[in-house]
Amino acid sequence: MIRRTVRLTLPATMLTLAVSTSHAQQSASPALGEFTTTVDVGNPTLKGSARYDEKSGSYAISGSGANIWAKKDAFRYVARPMKGDFILTTRAQLLGKGVDPHRKIGWMIRSTMDSSSPHVSGVVHGDGLTSLQFRRTAGAETEQVQSTIKGADVIQLERRGRTYIMSVARYGDTLSAVQTTDIDLGDSVSVGLFVCAHNDTVMEKAVFSDVRITVPARVGFVPYREYIGSNIELMDVTSGQRRIIYRSTASVQAPNWTRDGKALIYNQDGKLYRYDLATNTPTLINTDFATRNNNDHVLSPNGKMLGISHQPPDNGGKSMVYTVSVTGGTPKRVTENAPSYLHGWSNDAKFLVFTGIRGDSTDIYKIPVTGGAEVRLTTAEGLDDGPEYGPDGRIYFNSSRSGLMQLWRMNADGSNQTRLTNSRFNDWFPHVSPNGKSIVFISFLADISPTDHPWYKHVYLRTMPVAGGEPKVLAYVYGGQGTINVPSWSPDGRYVAFVSNTDKY
């Protein structure tokens, strides 16, 4: 387990490129969100339209067109230019009963706007057929690889060089992937959302929400030495609807909601910031000498104090726990031993719980807020981490003692340690809702080491009842380290805050 914060400054540049628009009816819009163009490819008889709702972040697209198949296409397209590798993700829904069962929506990556252009598309049909469709060369026949998932409403399309991966799910389920390889669309392409009626006399409509365009970390990226940009997002835990409230080219990590619901506290470049939700303004919190803070910080029950994990250079940069006023000041050291990574503050405000590395063992400890002797709470083989007090006074944590990293719970004195998840993923950082009824946590795929929670991976944010039950997916995220390390629920229990990542585009 490594946690380290390194300073970084990135240039805020944007990619621009020319895209062929032959055989397209093109119109420019000043308000297309992530996109720059809305066009009718293939000249359908009925002209489509697109509208972006800035408040919800959703796109309403109307499109006609005879088909996207065979040697040419006709459809409505909302697109932008891109280069290199990227990941496209959305939740999508066709509206109404429709006319043709083969009406279709999804993501498309296209070489040009010509109706016979090479393309790769993640497609969901009106009858539920979900497939990866592609035309290898201009004017060639369309091919497809069908998914076993029917009626998907989560569509993800990823480009890795000449490999294209479509991952789909019904919202709440995990993704299922199919792929195709050795397709050369050129480095400069257009990417976007489409609607096709499969009938040139009909107009069909669809809504796309939670639209995310992600540029992943490049090949050869060096973790903890290089970083990509960050988005702070708020998510409605009932609907799963997400909204980006802050974008940065720097490494922003671990947003933590203040008790009054007015602000978030997050980590960036070893420092802590208060982000005012009313003004959308970040302000540096003065933590005096503690300027090498990692992404383990929590608020006291009354919201007046902040617990932090600072890495003082005089002990080799090993993290130690401190407390400081939430408005800033000189931190007071709590732990004597290092490394110590803070995660929880008891409901009675008397104790802190933290992850401590002592020799070859990584376990959970508690200590009085005023300092003193630390008490070891876990002794099992494997790594124990992420301890947090729930409203019921018990401690929720994650442990690799069973092989994969899973969620556990124990009493405040360390007794009655009980496993909560039994999944095929590596589950980290359980955060219990203010009403004590549900848990939100992050799941890394099984190809990640159980004892690691790395940067810049495909991860899920999942939820499950505190009383037990099958977890379901709340968000499909490119992130990982720093995404949701700390207690992130809004005080009213309606939202959670987290970080997603993308390089510039």
N, C-alpha and C positions, 0 to 999 in steps of 0.2 A: 504494500500500500504506500503510494507516494503522493504527497500533495505539495505542490510548489507553485509559487507565483512569480512570473518573470515579466518585466516591463516590455511593452511593445508599442510601436507606432506604425500604422500602415497608411499608405496614401489612399485617399478616397477617390479612386478613379472608376470610370464606367466604360464598358466595352461598347463600341459602335461599329456597325458594319452595314454594307449595302446588301439588300436582298432583292432578287429578281421579282417583279410583280406582273409579268406577262400573263395574260388570260385571267386577270383578277380585277374586280371592282374594289378599289382601295379608298378608304376614308380615314383621316386622322382624327383622333379624339383627344381632348385635353385631360380626360379623366378616365383612364383605362387601368388604373392601379399599376400592377406589375408589367403591363403590356403597353405596346406603342402603336399597334395597328389593329384595326378590325376590317376584314375583307371577305368578299364572296369569291371563293376560288371556284373556277369552272363555270362561271357566269350562269348561276341558277335563274330561272324565270322570276321567282319571288326573291326579293332582296332581303337579306337578314339584317339583324341589328344586335347591339350589345350595350349593356348598361352596367356600370360598376357602382356598388353601394359602399361608400367609404366607411360608413359607420359599422356595418357588419362585415366588411371585407369580402362580400360575395359578388359574383358576376351572374347576371341574367342574360342569356344568349338565345336568340331566335334564329333558326336557320332552316333553309329548304335544301334543295339539291337532290339529284337522282340517286347518287350512291357514292361511296368511297370503296372502290373495288375495281377489278379487272385492270384495264390499262389507263383509266383516267378517273378523276374525282370531281365532285361538285358538293360544296358545303360552306357553312359559315365558320370563319376562323378568327380568333382573337389571339394575337401573336406578338412576339418580340424577338430580336436577334440575340443569338448566343454563340459562344465558342467553347471548345474544350469539353470537359466532362461536367455533368450536372445531374441533379435529381429533381423530378417534377412530381408534386404530390397534391391531391385535392380530394375533397368529398363532392360527389356529383349526383344529381337527381334529375331525371326526365320528368316533365310536368304533364299531367293529364293522361288519358288512355292512349292517345296517339292513333295514327291511321295505319301505319305499316309496322309489323312486328320487328322489322330489321332497321328501324330508325336507330341512330347510334350517336353516342357522345364519348368524349374522352380527351386524352392528351395526344398531340401530334408533334413529331420532329420532322421537318421538311427541308429539302435542299433548296427549292425555289417555290414560287407561287404558281408555277405552271400546273395545269390540271393533270399532267402525266408525270409529275416530278417524283423522284425517289422519296420515300418517307418511311418512318416507323411510327406506329400508333398503338396506344393502349385504349382498347375499344370496349364499351359496354352497349349491347343492343337492347332494344325495347323488350324482346322476349327473354332477356336475361343472359344470352350468350355473351361471354367475356373472352376476348382474344387479343393477342399481340399480332397486329397486321403490318405487313411491310411490302414495299416495292423496291427491289434491289437496284434497278437502273431505270432511267427515263423510258416510259412507254412499256415497261415490262408488266407481266401479269402480277397481280397482288397475291401474296401468300399469307398464311396465318398459322399461329400456334394457339390452340384453344386452352384456356384455363379450366381446371376442374371446378372453380368457383362460379356459380351462377348468380346473376343479379348483383354483382359487386357495386358498392357505392363509395368505396375508397379505391382510388386509382393512383398508382405510382409508376412512373416511367423513368428509368435511369440509363444514362449513356456512360459507358466506360470504354473509351476508344472506339473500336468497331463492334463492341458488344452492347446489346440493348436488352434491358431486363424490365419486364412488366411484373409488378407485385400488386395484388388486389385483395380485397377483403370486404365482407359486410361489416359496417362500422361496429366496433366492439370486439371483433375477432382479430386474430393475428394474420399477417400477410402470407399469401401463397404466390410463388414466383414461377414464371416461365421466361425463356430468353431465346434470342437469336444472335448469331455471331457473323463476323466477316461482312458487315454491311458498311459501305463507304458513302456517307452522305456529305462528306467534306467537313472541314473544321468549322466553317461558318454556316450556321443553319438558322432557321426560324423555329421557335417552339411556341406552343400555345394550346388553347382549348378549342374544341370544335363541336358543332351540332350539324347533323345531316338527317334530313327527313326521310331519305330513301324513296322520295316521291316529289317530283319537281313541281307539283301543283299544291303542295301542302307545306305549311310552316309549323315546325316543332320548336318547343321551348325547353330549356334546361337551366338549372341553377347550380353553380359551382361555388363551394365555400371552402374555407381553410386552405386556400391556394398558396402553395409554397414553392419557390424556385430556389434550389440550394446548389451552391458550388462547393463540392467537398474538398477536404484537404488534399493537396497534390500528392502524387506518388513520390516517395522519398522524404516526406514530411517528418521532422524531428520533434516528437512530443516533448513538452516542457521547455523547448528552446524556440519553437515557432508556434504562432497562433493564427487563427482566422477570426473573422468577425462574429458578432453576437447579436441576437435579438432577445429582448425581454418580452415575454408573451404572458397574457392573462387568458385563462381557460375557464369557461363555465362548466362545472363538473356534471351538471345535469344533461346539458345538450352536447357538450364537447366542443362547442364553438370557441375558436381561438381568435385573439386579436394581438397584433404586435404593437406595443406602445413605445418601444425605444430600440433604435438600431445603432450599432457602434462597430467601427472597424477594429476595435480593441477586444481583448478577452474579458467580457463581463461574465460574472459567475454568481450563482446562488442567491437569487432574490428572496428576501425575508420580509413578510408583511408586518407592519407596525400594528400594535394593539388597537390603535384608534382607527385603523383602516385607511389612513390618509396617505401613507407612503410605503415604499419598499426600501429595504436596505440591501445593497449588493456590494460585491467585491470587484475591484478592477485595479490591476497593476500593483497589488499589495496594499491598496488603500480601500477604505470603506466609504460608500456614498449613500446619501438619502435621496431617493427619487420621489418628488412630490407628484402625486397622481392628479391633482387638480390643475397644476401648471405645466406638467410634463417637463419638470426641470430637475436635473441632478445637482446635488450640492455635496462637496467634500465634508466628511465628518473628521474633525481634528482629533486624531488619536495619538498625538505627541510623538514619542519615539517609536510607536508601534506602526511602522510603515511597510512591514513585510508580512501582512496578514494573509492567511490562506482562506479558502472558501468554507470554513467551519465557524459560523457565528450564530448566536441565538439571542433572543430578547427575554428579559425577566418577565414573570407573570404580570406585573403591573406596567410593563413597557417602558420603565424609566432607566433601566440599565441594559447594557449590551455585553454579552460574553463573546470574546474573540480568541482566535488562535494565531498568535504572532510567532514569527521565527527569528529570534534575536541572533545577530551575527556572532555574539560573543560566546555562544555555545554550539557553534558549528551550524547554525541555522535550523536547529531542531525545534519543532513547534512546542509552545507552552501556552497554557490557558491564562487569560487575564479577564478582568471586568472593567468597564468604563461607562460613564454616563452616556446615554443614547444621544445626547446633544454634543458630546465630545469632552475631552479632558485628558488627564494623565492616567493611563491604565494601571490597575493594581494586579500584581501577579498572584495567582491562586495555586498553581501546581509547582512542585519543586523538581519533579522528574520529567524527563523528555525522551522521546517525542510524545506529546499529548494533544489530541485533536478534539475540541469541544463539539458536543452535539445536542445536549439537552439541559433544561433548567427545571427543577422540580416544581410542582404546582404550589407548594408551600413556601417557595423561594429560598429554601435552606440549602439545597444541594445542586451541584452540577454533575452531569454524567458525560464521560468522554471516552474516547478510544486511546488506549495507551500501548505503546510498543516498549516492552520490557524484555531485553535480551532477544530471544528468538520467538517470543510469544506476543501476539496482538490480541488484547482482551479489553473488556469494558470495565471501567472503574467509576466510582462516584467519590466526591470530595465535598466538604462543606464550602459554601460560597466564600466564606472568610478565610479559607485555607486550612491546612492541617494534614492529617494522615489520609492518604487515599485508600479506598477499600476496593479490592478486586471482586468483581461480581461474576465473571465467567472464567472457567478453567478448561473448557473442552478443547480438544485438538482442532486446529483450523483457525481461521481468522474471524474474529467477532468485531463488528463495526456498527456505526450509525445509530447509537442509542438515543432514544427520545422518549420523554414521558408522555403518556396519553392522558386524557382527562380522567381516566379511571385510576390514575396514580401508578399504573404498571409501566414497565419500560419495554418499548418495542425496538427491535434491533435486527441486524442481518448477520448470518453466520454461514461459513463454508464447511462446518463440521460434518455435514451429510454428503459432501461432494461438491455439488453446485452451490452457489450462494443462494440462500433462502431466507425468508422472513421468520422471526421468532419473537417471543414475548416472555417476560419474566416479571415476578414481583419486584418491588423496589429494593428488597434485600438480596436479590439474585436467586431466590428460590423459584421452584415450579417453572423451569425453562421449557417452553412449549413451542413446537414448530407450527407455523401458520400457513406456509405455502409449500407445495410439492410440485413444482413446475419444471419444464424443460429449459427454462431460462435462468439467468443469474439475476436475482432480485435484490435490489439495494434500497436503502434509505426509506424506511416506512414513516410516513407522516400521517398522524391520526387527525381526523376532522374535529373541529371545535365541539361538535355534539357527541363525539365519541363513537359514532356509528360506522364510519368507513375509513379506509386507509388508501392513500395514494402513494405509489412508489415507482421506481424506475427499473426496467428490466433490460439487461444486456443479453444478446444472443449467446447461445451455448458455445460458440467458437471463441468467445472471450474467456481468458483465465478467470476462474471463480474468485480469485483474490485481487482482481484488478477492476477498476472502473475507469477506462481510458477516455481520452478525448475523441471526438469526431467519429462517431459510429452511428449506425442505424439502431435506435433504441425505441422502446415503448414506454409511455407513461400509462400505468395500469391502476385499477382500483378494485378493492374487494371489501366485503363487510367485515367489521371487527369481529363479529360473531363467527366468521368463517364462510366459505363459499368459493365458487369459481371466479378468479379474476377476469375482468374484461378490460379491453384497451380503451383508454380515453384519448390518447394522442399518438400519432406516428411521427417520430421526431428524429432529426439528425442532430446529435448532441452527445451527451455522456457526462464526462467529468465537468462539474460545475452547473449541470442542468437543473438539478433539484436536490442538492445536498442538504439543505436546511429546511426547517419548518416553513411551509410556503402557503398555507391556507389563509384566505381572508378571514377576518374575525367573524363574519356572518356565515361562513362555511359555504358560500356560493362559488367561490373561485379559488384557483391555485395559480401561483406565479412560477414561471420556469424560464430557462434559457434554451434557445435553439441556436444553431451555428450555421454560418455560410461564409465562404470567401466572397470577395467583391465580384460584381458582375454588372 
